[in-house]
């Protein structure tokens, strides 16, 4: 069992370690990360002893069969849940020891979420949907609108800003969700089966958009069960029975133009 000695939050040692992570370009680091659920008298070890490093600008896909722990790992990385064991640093900050209010602030600022079901408010416009994270963190109205417009332009929806979700295609709705995820310039973009509700053409457009966002320097973590989507990433993490089974680097063939 891993043992950790508590270090005061503002100690020079902790600040030095935090700066070391930043200097190494690590946006995510975990040590012995684990999650145990209790179902009556039964203990379910959903995740166990996960050691993981993700650098700024990485494109990582997480795969695994049902019950492998990929959803649990996604929830911990996304600060939607707290670990039962181990440590988790995000952008140099030890988030595994933070309380709910601090975790909510990190979810708003440092993590951009893209879900399979879009999670858009149906009665407001695309522009208003993208503004929502900034409304929650108190961004002034003029700045909020300008940044939301810029985010929608970046996903090629500048001509759909005043449309409500019901007036958009599935692919366009997911683009709105991506714009909303990007609007606070997060440390990571976390996408959970982002093409699951899309047809082939719209799914390809969304994946091409992720490819482009990665080329622009965004850190992307993609949770998927589809191997062809996972292989668009630079690295694939395979989970099984709550543990890392393999950590594979993907080789992308580069073809010279004919």
Secondary structure, DSSP 8 states (H G I E B T S, - for coil): --------TT-HHHHHHHHHHHHTTEEEEEEEEEEEEEETTEEEEEEEEEEEEEETT-EEEEEE-TTSSHHHHHHHHTTSS--SEEEEEETTEEGGG--HHHHHHHHHHTEEEEETT----TTSBHHHHHHHHHHHTT--HHHHHHHHHHHHHHTT-GGGTT-BGGGS-HHHHHHHHHHHHHTT--SEEEEESTTTTS-HHHHHHHHHHHHHHHHTT--EEEE-S-HHHHTTSSEEEEEETTEEEEEEE---------
